[in-house]
Amino acid sequence: MLTQDITIRLPEPLYIRLQQVAQATQRSLEELIIRSVQVGSPPSWEEAPAQFQADLAALDRLEDDALWRVARSSQRHDDPTHYQDLLDKNANGVLTAPESLELTQLRQVADRFLLRKAYAVDLLRWRGYAIPPAHQLKPLP
């Protein structure tokens, strides 16, 4: 991994606090500062599956209102019983090739939806918003 050297000026109380924590945890000050920056950085889409990365990266550029719309969105299934039928057939090993393809596509749509929603929530949290528990996050009408 490539590294870059930077120089930053820290307020003395922050420097002392970081130094104390580094000593208490038996870590170097540099290691502690790197960890603090990692934890305080915006969420990364780079660890998501490759087919979803561009979509998640696009969320970085959205304004807060648009992110809230994504976070509050709900997925609508045209025919939830059909999806359940496909899952049941898959579990019983009687899924046809076309049904298998359809189930794979439906799963990809669901994965994309859930990843976008989770990433939007993470971005909003990083931007300083208090995020209510999922059961209290009201979907949009």
Secondary structure as GFF3:
##gff-version 3
##sequence-region A 1 141
A	DSSP	alpha_helix	12	25	.	.	.	ID=ss1
A	DSSP	alpha_helix	29	40	.	.	.	ID=ss2
A	DSSP	alpha_helix	50	59	.	.	.	ID=ss3
A	DSSP	alpha_helix	64	72	.	.	.	ID=ss4
A	DSSP	alpha_helix	80	92	.	.	.	ID=ss5
A	DSSP	alpha_helix	97	126	.	.	.	ID=ss6
A	DSSP	three_ten_helix	134	136	.	.	.	ID=ss7
###
